[in-house]
């Protein structure tokens, strides 16, 4: 893509024994979505006999057509536009995070954004792939397959949330259609609430450590206890953002 002219050029690339061959230029595409541009590029490749129609959709493919398959293969597993917009808003607010982090070692469950200290895992879910009730539109072809596919994705989301909670993490889910600024504010609220909940535990640990060293009586006074308890209640009352 040319930055100044905003022209989008389509190429056909392939590999042979691990080596990428010279790409074939297919021309410019100017549709408003990436999916349509991929479909148009695929159509041009077929017209020029660069790809045989019968090879457009292999028998092992779940896609109903070559254009659908091209769109599926073009979907990114990370660094999508909604993810990058959310990360930009979080960065502007001065918070730091990990990208594409696996909170549970040994399990292939990757959070789009993770706050390690607060143990908050954020997932930016696509409206189609995760069955958004407002924006998911079922394809007219192979509808039964897609319903089963998305149903399976939602079941996996539910299981991921359960496993994260068992491991002490808080899962937060954001739809791709949500305003990134509002989502960032809600996420930061959750992260800070978790940090407040952890603060009294840290203070208690420090007090116990001081007592073991013989630094004198540092036990909490009756005046101290209610204050710490109030902070814990306030943090616990903070609403959890996103889908659980």
N, C-alpha and C positions, 0 to 999 in steps of 0.2 A: 504493500500500500504506500502510495506517495503522499507524504505529509502535507506538502504545500498545495497540491492540486486535488488531494483526496480521491484520487483515482484508484480503483481496486482492480488489480490484474490477476487473472486466473492462470495457474500453471498445473500441468499434470506431472507428478513426480512418482518414481517407483524405484525400488531397490533390487539388486541382483547379487545374491550371496553376501549380503551385508553392505554392499557398495551402492551409493545413490547415483543413479544415472543422470545425465543432463536433462533438466526439466523441459517440457514442451509448452510453449506459450499458447494459451487458448483465447486470449483477448481480454478486454475489459468487461467487468460486470458492474451493474449499478443499481441493484435491487436494495430495498430498505432493510432487509434482514440477512444475516449470515446464512441461514438455511436456504433461502431462495438463491443466493449467489452460488452456494455449493451445488444446488440442483442444476442451475444453468450451466455451470462449468462441466458437470457430469454429462449433460445433454450434448454439449459441443464435442466432448471427447468421443462420444459414441458416433456422432455424425461424421467425424473425421476418421473413423475406423481405427482410432487409437485404443478403443476398448470394445470388445464384442458384446452385443446386446445380451447374449445368453450368459455372459460372464458378469453381467451387471449386478445380479443378485445371486450369490452362490446358494446351493441347496441348503447349506448349513446355516445360512443367515436367517435371523428372525425378522428382518425388515421385509415389508411387503413390496418394496420397489428399490431400485438403485439410488434414487434421490433421497429416500428415507434413510437408507443405509449410510449414504455419504453424510447426511446430517447427524446421524448417531455417532459416526466415527469422528466427526468434527467437534463434538461436545467435549469441553475440557473438564477434567476432574478437579482442577484447581485454577486459581487466578482468573476466575470468571469476572465479568464486569461488575455484578453486584458485590462480589467479595472484595474487589479492589476499591470500590466506592466506600464500603463499610470500613475497610482498613484505613483509608485516607481520613475519614471522619474521626476514627479513634486516635490516629496519630496527631491530628490537629488539636485534639483535646489533651494531649500530653501523656497518654497512657502507652505502655509498651506491652508487647505480646509476642507469642510465637505463631508462625504460620505453618499450616499443614502439619500439626503435631499429633502424635499418637499418645493419648493420655494413659492408655493401659498397655504396658509392655507385653509383647507377644500376641496382641490382638490387632487385626487389621481394621481398626476403627479410627479414622483420622478426622480431627476437628479442623475446621477452616481457620479458626482463630482460637488460641488457648492462652489463658492467664495462669501461669504455673503456681504462683504464690497463693492466689485465691482459689485455685483449682476450679476454674470455670472454663468449660468447653463450649465454643460457639459454632453452630452449623448454619450455613446459609443454604436453604433448601430451594431448589428450582420448583416453580409452580407446577410444571407438567410432571416431572419425574417423581415428585413426592405427593402429588394429588391435592393441590391447593383447591379448597372448596369454592373459591371465587373465580379462579382463572384456568383451572385445568379443563381442557377440551379434549374429549376422547376422539381419536382418529376414526374416520369412517371405515377404513379397511383394517382387518385383523383386530377388531375391537376387543374380542375375548382375550387375546394374548396380552394386549396393552393393559387391560384391567387387572389381569393376574400379575403382570410385571410391576405395576404401580402399587398394587396391594402388597406385594412382597417387599417393595421398598419401604412402605409405611410400617410393616411388621418389623423390618430390620431397624428402622428408626426407633421404634418402641423398645426393642431389645437393647439397642445401644444406650438409650436413656437409662434403662434399668441397671445395666452393668456399670455405667458411669457412677450412678448414685451409690451402688454397692461399694465402689472403690473410693468413695469420698469426694467425687467430682459432681459439679452441678452443670447439667446440660442446658444450654439455651439455644433455641432454634428460631431463626429469622427467615421469613419468606423473602424471596428475591424481589417481590413487588413492594416491600416495605420501604419507607423513606429512610435512607441510610443515616441521616442526621438523627432522626428520632430513635432509630435502632441503636445507634452508638450511645446516645444518652441513657437509654434503658440498660444497656449492657454495663456501662460504667457504674450505674446505680447498684446493680447486682454485685459487681466486683467489689465495690467499696463496702457494701453490706457484709460480704463474706470476710473481708479484711478486718472489719470491726468485730465480727464474731470470733475471729482467731486471736485478736489482740488480748482479751482477758486471759486466755490460756497461756499466751506467751508471758504475760506479767506474772501469773501464778507460778509458772516454771522458774522464772527469775527469782521470785521470792523464796521458793523452796531451795534453790541452789545457794542463795545467800545464807539461809539457815544452816545448811550443811557445812558451809565454810566457817560458821561461828561468828558471823558479823553482827550478832545481836538479834533482838526480837523484831522481825519485819512482818509479822502476821497482820492481815487486814483488820482494821478497826471496824466497829459497827458502822461508822460513818462512811468508810470506804466501800463496804460491801454493797449497800443499795445502789451506789453510783455505778459500779461495775455491772450489776444486774440490770440496771436500766438501759445501759448501752447495749447489752446483749439482746434485750427485748426489742429495742428499736431496730437493730440490725435484722433480727429475725422477722420483723413485720414488713420489711421491704419486699415489695412484690417481685416475683420471679418473672423475668422477661422471656417472651418467646413461647414456643410449644414444647411441652414436656412429654 
